[in-house]
């Protein structure tokens, strides 16, 4: 899987939007962009994924750059429960390899 | 239950002993993965099962590690002659199938401590 680059940590205030960036300049045409998050002492949890178009679900939105070399995970209104490590991962559709997790972004939410 | 379950949640063992970790995937999921996460580190892929196919063992760190999946459902990860560096959280994930989306659903993990 191609490599992604994320900031080590970010801080935001409760009830404000959060934009988590991810760079993936070596992305290939068949790579999907997946986001997972890991809350303290829990296993990773799927958040959202997309290929080319922006995506929305009940948890978040995913904005994908036109050239697909970067993407942004958007939490519209952060809560304290959103404090977690957020991982941006590229995965080939139908890829059978395990997910390649980098260090992710540690999101800190201030009350 | 609706999610992936793992047992035990915590395991403390002495160096040199064998341990078995169990994973119950979501019913109907054909793909099953094992990962480990050492303290302060990212997740490291260990092994992958897809249906009745031979497992992808490319991530296993040594021949002391093995895994099996019986009847295409429950999986057991076995670590023989444990070493202190094996201490980590071992996570299991399952996925509906390898083609649909690549989404994985993770269990809560087993925290292994080797003294």
Interface residues (C-beta under 8 A of the other chain):
Chain A: X32 X34 X42 X43 X44 X45 X46 X49 X87 X91 X92 X93 X94 X95 X96 X97 X98 X99 X100 X101 X102 X103 X104
Chain B: X4 X31 X33 X35 X42 X43 X45 X46 X48 X50 X56 X59 X91 X93 X98 X99 X101 X102 X103 X104 X105 X106 X107 X108 X109
